[in-house]
Amino acid sequence: MPSPARSGLLLALVAALSFATLGIWGKLAGEVGLGSYEVLGWRFGLVAAALLPFAGRGLTLAQRRPLLGVGVVYVLATFCYFGALGRITAGATGLLLYLAPAFVILFGWLAGRRPGAARLGAVALAALGLGLVVGLPGAGDRDPVGLTLGAGAGALYAAYLLASEHWLRGVTPLAATGHLALVGAVAFGGLAGARGELGMPDTAAQWGVILGIAVLPTLIAVPALYGAVARLGAARASLLGTLEPLFTVGLAFLVLGEPLRPAMLLGGALILAGAALAQKPERVTASAPSPAPSPLS
């Protein structure tokens, strides 16, 4: 495997493992009395304050616009995700979100980049594995608005990855992360303030959760993801990102003592197989141009 691909693979695994801690921190946040939007506002606010003074120094407004635009797409995906969580089950929401690799390939196909059989097979294996790990939609998942928001979260996350691949070439991962965090801090901090949730943490436990969620699934995970996208492309990086719920299940077992079901183990094996298949080099061919319409049609 070439060196850039090897480093991209490592960065994608670091990103998936770091993002996987987000669910753990989210549960701990509720236990110490922090609201979801409150902790997100602090999460992104601290990261923006830590990175922008040096990572964003010297950038012009024209250079900052695409960085902020990528942050807006990410925040919209997050809003859709939380909106779906309020209407359908967490399993169905997660399944729709992690169908992002399918959306990445679909968007690329629409743009004229036809995927090979290996890439399509990797998406199929990952989707099947995700269904076993996070659960298939059930009786509580018949809300059309919730399903639409969940699908929107997956599509917008795919758009975020593609925008990162195309708009942020030559931009350092820390500068990109700092601007994304700035958008997130304004959006989630404003929403928490509007709901009367935004306040100063007053216990060591609350500060511990906020610092943990700022460092692992943000300060480490987001730059690692940008680095993986730059080296592997959005499609391969997003397929490796499907390892995240598998890592979350493992961490929940180790940290929270949640049980492992046999279906989770089988689903994990399928996700791993899909992630491995996604790394197979393949030539992505351009779609043939559509023929001119017949004057008789």
C-alpha positions, -999 to +999 in steps of 0.1 A: +000+000+000+015+034-009+026+057+019-002+083+015-028+056+014-013+039+045-013+072+064-048+079+052-060+046+065-044+052+099-060+087+101-095+073+091-092+047+119-081+073+144-111+095+133-136+066+136-123+056+170-123+092+183-157+100+169-170+067+185-164+083+220-191+109+212-220+087+223-202+078+255-196+115+263-232+122+254-245+097+280-221+111+306-232+146+298-268+138+307-257+121+339-239+153+351-268+176+342-256+191+309-281+197+280-273+183+246-271+217+228-253+232+258-225+206+257-223+210+219-219+247+222-191+243+247-175+216+227-172+237+196-166+269+214-135+256+232-121+241+200-126+273+181-109+293+208-080+269+209-074+267+171-084+300+154-058+323+171-029+304+153-045+280+128-066+307+111-040+334+112-033+352+079-063+339+060-083+363+039-120+365+039-121+348+005-100+319+019-123+316+050-155+314+030-152+277+019-140+267+054-171+283+069-193+268+042-181+233+050-189+241+086-224+251+077-230+218+059-217+199+089-240+218+113-270+213+090-263+175+090-261+176+128-294+195+131-311+169+109-296+141+130-310+155+163-343+163+146-346+126+135-336+114+170-367+132+184-390+114+160-376+079+153-354+055+172-317+060+177-310+028+157-329+039+126-313+074+129-278+060+131-285+036+102-296+065+080-267+086+090-241+059+082-256+054+048-234+084+039-210+063+019-239+053-004-248+090-009-211+098-016-210+072-043-245+083-056-234+120-058-202+110-076-221+089-100-244+118-108-213+139-114-201+113-139-178+091-119-191+056-122-180+034-092-166-001-097-180-034-084-157-034-053-169+000-041-205-010-045-199-043-028-183-025+001-213-002+005-236-032+005-216-051+031-213-020+053-251-013+051-260-049+060-235-048+089-248-015+102-284-029+102-272-057+125-251-034+148-274-004+152-307-021+144-332-021+115-362+003+114-391-010+134-427-001+144-415+031+160-399+043+128-429+051+107-427+089+111-421+102+075-406+135+088-382+116+111-372+093+083-367+123+059-346+141+085-325+109+091-319+105+054-311+142+052-285+138+078-268+110+058-270+130+026-257+162+042-228+143+059-219+129+025-220+164+011-198+176+039-172+149+030-173+158-007-171+195+001-141+188+023-125+168-005-130+195-032-131+229-013-103+224+013-074+213-009-043+229+004-060+239+037-044+226+069-067+203+089-064+225+120-075+256+101-105+237+087-114+223+121-112+257+137-136+273+113-160+243+115-159+247+153-167+284+150-198+277+130-208+250+154-202+272+185-224+300+171-252+276+160-254+253+190-245+280+215-272+302+201-297+274+202-288+265+238-291+301+248-325+304+231-337+274+251-323+287+283-298+258+286-265+277+282-247+282+314-212+280+330-203+245+341-200+245+379-186+210+388-154+191+380-175+163+364-192+187+340-159+203+330-144+168+326-172+158+301-169+191+282-131+188+279-134+151+269-159+158+242-138+188+229-106+168+227-113+133+215-143+135+191-135+170+180-099+182+183-085+148+174-113+133+153-121+162+129-085+170+117-079+132+114-110+129+092-098+159+070-064+142+066-080+109+056-103+125+030-073+144+015-054+111+012-081+086+004-109+106-011-144+110+003-157+076-007-130+054+009-128+076+040-166+075+045-166+037+042-140+034+069-161+058+089-187+030+092-164+014+117-175+042+141-207+025+154-187-007+158-162+011+179-190+027+199-205-007+207-171-019+219-165+012+240-200+010+255-192-026+265-159-017+281-168+016+297-206+014+304-209-024+307-236-026+279-240-062+266-228-075+232-254-093+212-245-120+186-260-099+159-236-071+168-206-094+163-219-106+129-227-070+119-192-060+130-176-087+108-196-075+078-186-038+084-150-049+087-153-068+054-168-038+037-141-015+050-114-039+038-131-043+004-132-005+000-094-003+002-091-024-030-077-002-057-101+003-085-104+025-116-134+047-114-146+053-150-165+083-162-201+076-172-208+076-209-223+109-222-260+107-229-269+104-266-285+134-282-323+131-283-338+118-315-358+143-335-386+117-336-388+113-298 
